[in-house]
Amino acid sequence: MKVEIREAVPEDAQALIRHIKLLTAEPNIPLPLAPDEFKYTVDEERKMLAESRGSDTSLFLLAFADGVLVGELTCRATSSNRAQRHVAILGMSVAAAWRGKGIGAQLLERAIKWAKQSNTIKRIELRVFATNDRAIRLYTKSGFVREGVLKKAAFRDGEFHDTVIMALLL
């Protein structure tokens, strides 16, 4: 299995939309998004991917296995204001069949390296479902620290879920 990780380009829009729709349709997936709530069009996704390219405050990575999109990671500054421009929010997903194969770790490693080289990002934060032990272990292993728990912060599959806030200070 050869995995290629690279920055997303606008031409990836269709594959990315397909990936997200497959993820949101998974039963019991720890995502705060239902299948019918992902409404980006190919043109909207292309525009977003184009805006992300070459930015020192935004990164969009994709992981491909044998030419098929199997994972994605976004890391974006939360604000352009000087007071919070150094804070980035990280989000990541890996297709079900590819979880536990190191793809998430590779994506995360690349994002942390990018953030350290950005000269802007000094804090990466994320939210993860409290029940997503595999992801929490990966983030902890990568240096993220648990900062708190938001009780009943997400509603998915007919029930409330707590989310854990984690951060990595650079």
MDAnalysis code that builds the backbone (N, CA, C; Angstrom):
import MDAnalysis as mda
import numpy as np

u = mda.Universe.empty(510, n_residues=170, atom_resindex=np.repeat(np.arange(170), 3), trajectory=True)
u.add_TopologyAttr("name", ["N", "CA", "C"] * 170)
u.add_TopologyAttr("resid", np.arange(1, 171))
u.add_TopologyAttr("resname", ["MET", "LYS", "VAL", "GLU", "ILE", "ARG", "GLU", "ALA", "VAL", "PRO", "GLU", "ASP", "ALA", "GLN", "ALA", "LEU", "ILE", "ARG", "HIS", "ILE", "LYS", "LEU", "LEU", "THR", "ALA", "GLU", "PRO", "ASN", "ILE", "PRO", "LEU", "PRO", "LEU", "ALA", "PRO", "ASP", "GLU", "PHE", "LYS", "TYR", "THR", "VAL", "ASP", "GLU", "GLU", "ARG", "LYS", "MET", "LEU", "ALA", "GLU", "SER", "ARG", "GLY", "SER", "ASP", "THR", "SER", "LEU", "PHE", "LEU", "LEU", "ALA", "PHE", "ALA", "ASP", "GLY", "VAL", "LEU", "VAL", "GLY", "GLU", "LEU", "THR", "CYS", "ARG", "ALA", "THR", "SER", "SER", "ASN", "ARG", "ALA", "GLN", "ARG", "HIS", "VAL", "ALA", "ILE", "LEU", "GLY", "MET", "SER", "VAL", "ALA", "ALA", "ALA", "TRP", "ARG", "GLY", "LYS", "GLY", "ILE", "GLY", "ALA", "GLN", "LEU", "LEU", "GLU", "ARG", "ALA", "ILE", "LYS", "TRP", "ALA", "LYS", "GLN", "SER", "ASN", "THR", "ILE", "LYS", "ARG", "ILE", "GLU", "LEU", "ARG", "VAL", "PHE", "ALA", "THR", "ASN", "ASP", "ARG", "ALA", "ILE", "ARG", "LEU", "TYR", "THR", "LYS", "SER", "GLY", "PHE", "VAL", "ARG", "GLU", "GLY", "VAL", "LEU", "LYS", "LYS", "ALA", "ALA", "PHE", "ARG", "ASP", "GLY", "GLU", "PHE", "HIS", "ASP", "THR", "VAL", "ILE", "MET", "ALA", "LEU", "LEU", "LEU"])
u.atoms.positions = np.array([
    [0.844, -1.175, 0.000],
    [0.000, 0.000, 0.000],
    [0.890, 1.239, 0.000],
    [0.718, 2.076, -1.004],
    [1.449, 3.326, -1.081],
    [0.484, 4.456, -0.784],
    [0.803, 5.242, 0.245],
    [-0.032, 6.374, 0.628],
    [0.691, 7.658, 0.228],
    [-0.017, 8.510, -0.494],
    [0.510, 9.812, -0.880],
    [-0.252, 10.873, -0.097],
    [0.492, 11.745, 0.563],
    [-0.122, 12.874, 1.265],
    [0.352, 14.132, 0.580],
    [-0.618, 14.955, 0.216],
    [-0.278, 16.193, -0.478],
    [-1.313, 17.259, -0.174],
    [-0.937, 18.488, -0.497],
    [-1.854, 19.598, -0.314],
    [-2.993, 19.476, -1.337],
    [-4.189, 19.783, -0.909],
    [-5.360, 19.711, -1.786],
    [-5.290, 20.796, -2.859],
    [-5.829, 20.462, -4.018],
    [-5.951, 21.417, -5.126],
    [-7.426, 21.476, -5.526],
    [-7.840, 22.549, -6.194],
    [-9.255, 22.677, -6.558],
    [-9.822, 21.476, -7.317],
    [-8.990, 20.808, -8.077],
    [-9.456, 19.648, -8.843],
    [-9.835, 18.458, -7.953],
    [-9.511, 18.526, -6.676],
    [-9.859, 17.465, -5.723],
    [-11.266, 17.612, -5.160],
    [-11.970, 18.656, -5.532],
    [-13.263, 18.976, -4.920],
    [-14.257, 17.813, -4.969],
    [-14.423, 17.204, -6.110],
    [-15.410, 16.127, -6.251],
    [-15.069, 14.933, -5.357],
    [-13.799, 14.530, -5.340],
    [-13.378, 13.400, -4.504],
    [-13.547, 13.729, -3.025],
    [-13.270, 14.966, -2.649],
    [-13.417, 15.375, -1.252],
    [-14.881, 15.349, -0.820],
    [-15.762, 15.835, -1.651],
    [-17.192, 15.799, -1.346],
    [-17.662, 14.357, -1.180],
    [-17.232, 13.482, -2.058],
    [-17.602, 12.061, -1.969],
    [-17.096, 11.457, -0.648],
    [-15.854, 11.785, -0.286],
    [-15.249, 11.283, 0.961],
    [-16.073, 11.728, 2.174],
    [-16.396, 13.008, 2.241],
    [-17.147, 13.543, 3.391],
    [-18.544, 12.930, 3.450],
    [-19.189, 12.772, 2.323],
    [-20.538, 12.181, 2.316],
    [-20.513, 10.726, 2.781],
    [-19.487, 9.987, 2.399],
    [-19.351, 8.606, 2.883],
    [-19.135, 8.578, 4.392],
    [-18.303, 9.482, 4.885],
    [-18.046, 9.538, 6.328],
    [-19.307, 9.856, 7.116],
    [-20.018, 10.882, 6.695],
    [-21.202, 11.300, 7.460],
    [-22.297, 10.246, 7.440],
    [-22.272, 9.358, 6.459],
    [-23.282, 8.303, 6.370],
    [-22.955, 7.094, 7.243],
    [-21.726, 7.030, 7.767],
    [-21.350, 5.905, 8.631],
    [-22.176, 5.926, 9.914],
    [-22.705, 4.776, 10.327],
    [-23.399, 4.742, 11.618],
    [-22.398, 4.887, 12.761],
    [-22.795, 5.593, 13.787],
    [-21.981, 5.780, 14.994],
    [-20.640, 6.456, 14.755],
    [-20.520, 7.191, 13.668],
    [-19.260, 7.914, 13.442],
    [-19.225, 9.144, 14.336],
    [-18.100, 9.408, 14.966],
    [-18.019, 10.557, 15.857],
    [-17.779, 11.871, 15.105],
    [-18.731, 12.240, 14.286],
    [-18.688, 13.515, 13.560],
    [-19.914, 14.334, 13.937],
    [-19.728, 15.627, 14.134],
    [-20.885, 16.462, 14.480],
    [-21.624, 16.957, 13.246],
    [-21.739, 16.108, 12.235],
    [-22.362, 16.482, 10.974],
    [-23.168, 15.300, 10.456],
    [-24.435, 15.521, 10.180],
    [-25.287, 14.473, 9.620],
    [-25.151, 14.488, 8.093],
    [-25.459, 13.374, 7.430],
    [-25.291, 13.295, 5.978],
    [-25.996, 14.414, 5.204],
    [-27.175, 14.795, 5.624],
    [-27.916, 15.825, 4.893],
    [-27.451, 17.246, 5.215],
    [-26.505, 17.395, 6.121],
    [-26.030, 18.718, 6.505],
    [-24.800, 19.166, 5.714],
    [-24.175, 18.282, 4.989],
    [-23.035, 18.657, 4.151],
    [-23.579, 19.088, 2.799],
    [-23.541, 20.377, 2.529],
    [-24.218, 20.899, 1.349],
    [-23.298, 21.634, 0.374],
    [-21.999, 21.544, 0.555],
    [-21.092, 22.232, -0.360],
    [-21.253, 21.693, -1.777],
    [-21.266, 22.605, -2.744],
    [-21.269, 22.213, -4.145],
    [-19.818, 22.034, -4.588],
    [-19.624, 21.434, -5.749],
    [-18.272, 21.256, -6.273],
    [-17.614, 22.623, -6.465],
    [-18.353, 23.594, -6.977],
    [-17.788, 24.935, -7.190],
    [-17.395, 25.590, -5.864],
    [-18.230, 25.461, -4.846],
    [-17.901, 26.033, -3.532],
    [-16.666, 25.360, -2.940],
    [-16.593, 24.058, -3.084],
    [-15.445, 23.317, -2.560],
    [-14.177, 23.712, -3.317],
    [-14.272, 23.842, -4.636],
    [-13.113, 24.265, -5.438],
    [-12.598, 25.623, -4.976],
    [-13.520, 26.548, -4.744],
    [-13.145, 27.894, -4.311],
    [-12.429, 27.842, -2.966],
    [-12.959, 27.065, -2.027],
    [-12.345, 26.944, -0.716],
    [-10.939, 26.341, -0.820],
    [-10.795, 25.320, -1.658],
    [-9.480, 24.685, -1.823],
    [-8.489, 25.655, -2.460],
    [-8.942, 26.453, -3.401],
    [-8.070, 27.435, -4.049],
    [-7.605, 28.487, -3.042],
    [-8.512, 28.929, -2.172],
    [-8.171, 29.945, -1.176],
    [-7.182, 29.422, -0.137],
    [-7.191, 28.134, 0.096],
    [-6.320, 27.527, 1.096],
    [-4.874, 27.412, 0.614],
    [-4.670, 27.290, -0.668],
    [-3.336, 27.040, -1.221],
    [-2.361, 28.166, -0.924],
    [-1.185, 27.792, -0.426],
    [-0.109, 28.745, -0.231],
    [-0.280, 29.700, 0.933],
    [-1.285, 29.495, 1.753],
    [-1.527, 30.380, 2.889],
    [-0.635, 29.997, 4.061],
    [-0.202, 31.005, 4.834],
    [0.569, 30.683, 6.037],
    [-0.346, 30.492, 7.240],
    [-1.665, 30.598, 7.028],
    [-2.608, 30.388, 8.126],
    [-3.665, 29.338, 7.804],
    [-3.478, 28.602, 6.711],
    [-4.453, 27.584, 6.321],
    [-3.773, 26.460, 5.566],
    [-4.077, 25.235, 5.982],
    [-3.515, 24.050, 5.327],
    [-4.639, 23.053, 5.093],
    [-4.652, 22.452, 3.910],
    [-5.640, 21.422, 3.582],
    [-4.883, 20.274, 2.945],
    [-4.755, 19.175, 3.680],
    [-4.031, 18.006, 3.202],
    [-4.994, 16.885, 2.840],
    [-4.606, 16.098, 1.845],
    [-5.357, 14.910, 1.457],
    [-4.425, 13.713, 1.456],
    [-4.975, 12.551, 1.810],
    [-4.222, 11.295, 1.770],
    [-4.879, 10.390, 0.729],
    [-4.064, 9.879, -0.172],
    [-4.537, 8.981, -1.220],
    [-3.838, 7.638, -1.091],
    [-4.586, 6.565, -1.236],
    [-4.022, 5.213, -1.284],
    [-4.398, 4.641, -2.637],
    [-3.394, 4.317, -3.421],
    [-3.615, 3.807, -4.771],
    [-4.564, 4.708, -5.557],
    [-4.386, 6.019, -5.422],
    [-5.157, 6.989, -6.181],
    [-6.534, 7.307, -5.631],
    [-6.936, 6.676, -4.524],
    [-8.267, 6.901, -3.934],
    [-8.116, 7.753, -2.676],
    [-8.943, 8.780, -2.559],
    [-8.906, 9.640, -1.378],
    [-9.370, 8.857, -0.149],
    [-8.494, 8.766, 0.864],
    [-8.814, 7.985, 2.065],
    [-8.712, 8.805, 3.354],
    [-8.267, 10.059, 3.258],
    [-8.161, 10.883, 4.446],
    [-7.979, 12.342, 4.106],
    [-8.347, 13.184, 5.065],
    [-8.183, 14.625, 4.867],
    [-7.912, 15.296, 6.194],
    [-7.237, 16.433, 6.132],
    [-6.940, 17.216, 7.322],
    [-6.996, 18.690, 6.952],
    [-7.655, 19.468, 7.808],
    [-7.643, 20.919, 7.659],
    [-7.060, 21.517, 8.934],
    [-6.320, 22.578, 8.762],
    [-5.754, 23.312, 9.884],
    [-5.794, 24.777, 9.473],
    [-6.659, 25.553, 10.136],
    [-6.882, 26.936, 9.735],
    [-6.886, 27.872, 10.923],
    [-6.332, 29.072, 10.702],
    [-6.406, 30.112, 11.717],
    [-7.875, 30.441, 11.970],
    [-8.196, 30.715, 13.212],
    [-9.578, 30.998, 13.578],
    [-9.971, 32.428, 13.271],
    [-8.999, 33.297, 13.107],
    [-9.290, 34.716, 12.912],
    [-8.114, 35.383, 12.213],
    [-8.390, 36.474, 11.541],
    [-7.303, 37.265, 10.961],
    [-6.901, 38.396, 11.908],
    [-7.617, 38.549, 13.014],
    [-7.273, 39.562, 14.012],
    [-5.954, 39.211, 14.690],
    [-5.136, 40.215, 14.948],
    [-3.817, 39.976, 15.548],
    [-3.902, 39.212, 16.867],
    [-4.960, 39.440, 17.628],
    [-5.077, 38.806, 18.944],
    [-5.252, 37.291, 18.855],
    [-5.800, 36.778, 17.749],
    [-6.048, 35.336, 17.653],
    [-5.545, 34.700, 16.369],
    [-4.824, 35.430, 15.595],
    [-4.322, 34.917, 14.324],
    [-3.396, 33.706, 14.492],
    [-2.812, 33.564, 15.659],
    [-1.857, 32.483, 15.937],
    [-2.545, 31.157, 16.284],
    [-3.882, 31.148, 16.424],
    [-4.633, 29.961, 16.825],
    [-5.240, 29.292, 15.595],
    [-4.970, 28.010, 15.425],
    [-5.528, 27.247, 14.306],
    [-6.410, 26.132, 14.840],
    [-7.474, 25.860, 14.114],
    [-8.375, 24.751, 14.429],
    [-8.046, 23.595, 13.483],
    [-7.901, 22.413, 14.042],
    [-7.570, 21.230, 13.250],
    [-8.779, 20.305, 13.178],
    [-9.014, 19.774, 12.007],
    [-10.032, 18.751, 11.793],
    [-9.458, 17.681, 10.888],
    [-9.817, 16.435, 11.133],
    [-9.222, 15.344, 10.359],
    [-10.200, 14.188, 10.266],
    [-10.151, 13.466, 9.153],
    [-10.944, 12.246, 9.015],
    [-10.197, 11.250, 8.138],
    [-10.450, 9.979, 8.406],
    [-9.865, 8.883, 7.621],
    [-10.997, 7.906, 7.320],
    [-11.052, 7.433, 6.093],
    [-12.079, 6.478, 5.682],
    [-12.017, 5.219, 6.536],
    [-13.162, 4.626, 6.795],
    [-13.276, 3.488, 7.712],
    [-12.284, 2.364, 7.415],
    [-12.151, 1.985, 6.174],
    [-11.281, 0.858, 5.815],
    [-9.802, 1.169, 6.014],
    [-9.466, 2.436, 6.219],
    [-8.072, 2.828, 6.316],
    [-7.667, 3.281, 7.715],
    [-8.572, 3.225, 8.655],
    [-8.254, 3.628, 10.026],
    [-7.326, 2.600, 10.670],
    [-6.448, 3.089, 11.527],
    [-5.518, 2.197, 12.219],
    [-4.323, 1.795, 11.384],
    [-4.118, 2.449, 10.244],
    [-3.000, 2.101, 9.356],
    [-1.939, 3.198, 9.307],
    [-2.042, 4.174, 10.209],
    [-1.027, 5.218, 10.292],
    [-1.283, 6.444, 9.430],
    [-2.383, 6.475, 8.714],
    [-2.658, 7.614, 7.838],
    [-2.928, 8.869, 8.656],
    [-3.713, 8.758, 9.704],
    [-3.975, 9.905, 10.571],
    [-2.696, 10.456, 11.166],
    [-1.805, 9.575, 11.594],
    [-0.532, 10.009, 12.174],
    [0.313, 10.762, 11.144],
    [0.316, 10.284, 9.901],
    [1.069, 10.962, 8.849],
    [0.494, 12.344, 8.550],
    [-0.831, 12.422, 8.472],
    [-1.477, 13.715, 8.235],
    [-1.154, 14.688, 9.365],
    [-1.274, 14.219, 10.589],
    [-1.034, 15.061, 11.749],
    [0.415, 15.529, 11.806],
    [1.343, 14.648, 11.532],
    [2.765, 15.000, 11.528],
    [3.049, 16.112, 10.519],
    [2.480, 15.989, 9.333],
    [2.669, 17.019, 8.294],
    [2.074, 18.355, 8.731],
    [0.905, 18.323, 9.361],
    [0.250, 19.560, 9.790],
    [1.064, 20.263, 10.879],
    [1.584, 19.497, 11.823],
    [2.386, 20.088, 12.899],
    [3.660, 20.697, 12.329],
    [4.286, 20.003, 11.404],
    [5.490, 20.530, 10.759],
    [5.174, 21.836, 10.031],
    [4.073, 21.861, 9.298],
    [3.649, 23.071, 8.586],
    [3.425, 24.221, 9.577],
    [2.718, 23.944, 10.669],
    [2.419, 24.988, 11.652],
    [3.702, 25.558, 12.260],
    [4.646, 24.700, 12.566],
    [5.918, 25.160, 13.141],
    [6.682, 26.046, 12.158],
    [6.575, 25.748, 10.870],
    [7.286, 26.515, 9.852],
    [6.521, 27.764, 9.414],
    [5.287, 27.911, 9.848],
    [4.447, 29.014, 9.365],
    [4.852, 30.378, 9.915],
    [5.529, 30.406, 11.038],
    [5.877, 31.655, 11.721],
    [4.648, 32.440, 12.173],
    [3.491, 31.835, 12.079],
    [2.254, 32.487, 12.508],
    [1.542, 31.643, 13.554],
    [1.359, 30.370, 13.274],
    [0.590, 29.479, 14.140],
    [1.419, 29.101, 15.368],
    [0.856, 29.368, 16.550],
    [1.521, 29.025, 17.811],
    [0.675, 28.088, 18.665],
    [-0.574, 27.881, 18.257],
    [-1.488, 27.014, 19.003],
    [-2.381, 26.307, 17.996],
    [-2.463, 24.977, 18.120],
    [-3.394, 24.186, 17.309],
    [-4.378, 23.570, 18.286],
    [-5.656, 23.780, 18.038],
    [-6.656, 23.180, 18.923],
    [-7.641, 22.352, 18.110],
    [-8.308, 21.458, 18.817],
    [-9.260, 20.575, 18.159],
    [-10.314, 20.149, 19.163],
    [-11.395, 19.634, 18.622],
    [-12.440, 19.012, 19.439],
    [-12.622, 17.600, 18.917],
    [-12.788, 16.678, 19.836],
    [-12.951, 15.276, 19.481],
    [-14.002, 14.670, 20.407],
    [-14.844, 13.798, 19.870],
    [-15.834, 13.137, 20.720],
    [-15.109, 12.409, 21.853],
    [-15.641, 12.516, 23.045],
    [-15.021, 11.885, 24.216],
    [-14.920, 10.371, 24.074],
    [-15.754, 9.770, 23.251],
    [-15.748, 8.318, 23.046],
    [-14.769, 7.869, 21.961],
    [-14.119, 8.798, 21.278],
    [-13.213, 8.457, 20.185],
    [-11.804, 8.218, 20.739],
    [-11.655, 7.095, 21.442],
    [-10.400, 6.773, 22.116],
    [-9.209, 6.704, 21.159],
    [-9.404, 6.150, 19.984],
    [-8.295, 6.013, 19.026],
    [-7.748, 7.388, 18.649],
    [-8.626, 8.327, 18.344],
    [-8.185, 9.673, 17.973],
    [-7.527, 10.378, 19.151],
    [-8.095, 10.243, 20.334],
    [-7.520, 10.890, 21.520],
    [-6.109, 10.361, 21.783],
    [-5.904, 9.055, 21.620],
    [-4.557, 8.482, 21.789],
    [-3.581, 9.075, 20.760],
    [-4.021, 9.179, 19.507],
    [-3.167, 9.739, 18.454],
    [-2.793, 11.184, 18.781],
    [-3.776, 11.990, 19.154],
    [-3.495, 13.394, 19.464],
    [-2.560, 13.511, 20.665],
    [-2.781, 12.712, 21.689],
    [-1.925, 12.742, 22.876],
    [-0.497, 12.349, 22.513],
    [-0.357, 11.309, 21.724],
    [0.958, 10.845, 21.289],
    [1.692, 11.926, 20.490],
    [0.918, 12.775, 19.800],
    [1.495, 13.845, 18.984],
    [1.748, 15.122, 19.782],
    [1.463, 15.088, 21.084],
    [1.771, 16.224, 21.937],
    [0.593, 17.084, 22.350],
    [-0.592, 16.761, 21.892],
    [-1.772, 17.525, 22.283],
    [-2.117, 17.223, 23.736],
    [-2.630, 18.238, 24.426],
    [-3.004, 18.126, 25.823],
    [-4.497, 18.385, 25.954],
    [-5.117, 17.592, 26.776],
    [-6.552, 17.749, 27.050],
    [-6.768, 18.989, 27.900],
    [-7.619, 19.893, 27.413],
    [-7.865, 21.140, 28.150],
    [-9.228, 21.180, 28.808],
    [-10.139, 20.343, 28.376],
    [-11.454, 20.363, 28.988],
    [-12.449, 19.491, 28.253],
    [-13.638, 19.400, 28.829],
    [-14.722, 18.612, 28.241],
    [-15.955, 19.503, 28.128],
    [-16.568, 19.474, 26.980],
    [-17.828, 20.179, 26.774],
    [-18.943, 19.143, 26.841],
    [-19.743, 19.220, 27.868],
    [-20.819, 18.251, 28.086],
    [-21.941, 18.452, 27.064],
    [-22.409, 17.346, 26.510],
    [-23.510, 17.361, 25.540],
    [-23.293, 18.400, 24.442],
    [-22.080, 18.494, 23.937],
    [-21.732, 19.511, 22.950],
    [-22.156, 19.148, 21.533],
    [-22.433, 17.877, 21.288],
    [-22.842, 17.449, 19.955],
    [-24.023, 16.496, 20.071],
    [-24.842, 16.513, 19.038],
    [-25.992, 15.610, 18.973],
    [-25.864, 14.812, 17.687],
    [-25.777, 13.515, 17.812],
    [-25.584, 12.650, 16.641],
    [-26.254, 11.317, 16.909],
    [-26.907, 10.769, 15.902],
    [-27.540, 9.449, 16.000],
    [-28.503, 9.352, 17.180],
    [-29.240, 10.436, 17.417],
    [-30.276, 10.423, 18.435],
    [-29.813, 10.590, 19.869],
    [-28.539, 10.921, 20.071],
    [-28.071, 11.112, 21.444],
    [-27.026, 12.219, 21.527],
    [-26.878, 12.757, 22.738],
    [-25.884, 13.798, 22.983],
    [-24.521, 13.169, 23.239],
    [-23.483, 13.901, 22.855],
    [-22.108, 13.435, 23.040],
    [-21.272, 14.548, 23.649],
    [-20.393, 14.180, 24.570],
    [-19.425, 15.123, 25.115],
    [-18.271, 15.247, 24.127],
    [-17.675, 16.429, 24.065],
    [-16.478, 16.600, 23.247],
    [-15.325, 17.064, 24.124],
    [-14.149, 16.600, 23.785],
    [-12.928, 16.949, 24.493],
    [-12.215, 18.025, 23.682],
    [-11.775, 19.068, 24.369],
    [-10.969, 20.098, 23.736],
    [-9.511, 19.750, 24.027],
    [-8.713, 19.718, 22.955],
    [-7.285, 19.442, 23.085],
    [-6.515, 20.518, 22.350],
    [-5.280, 20.770, 22.779],
    [-4.464, 21.773, 22.123],
    [-2.992, 21.380, 22.156],
    [-2.296, 21.874, 21.158],
    [-0.848, 21.715, 21.067],
    [-0.262, 23.122, 20.976],
    [0.588, 23.469, 21.943],
    [1.237, 24.773, 21.939],
    [2.600, 24.630, 21.284],
    [2.870, 25.471, 20.315],
    [4.138, 25.397, 19.569],
    [5.101, 26.456, 20.066],
])
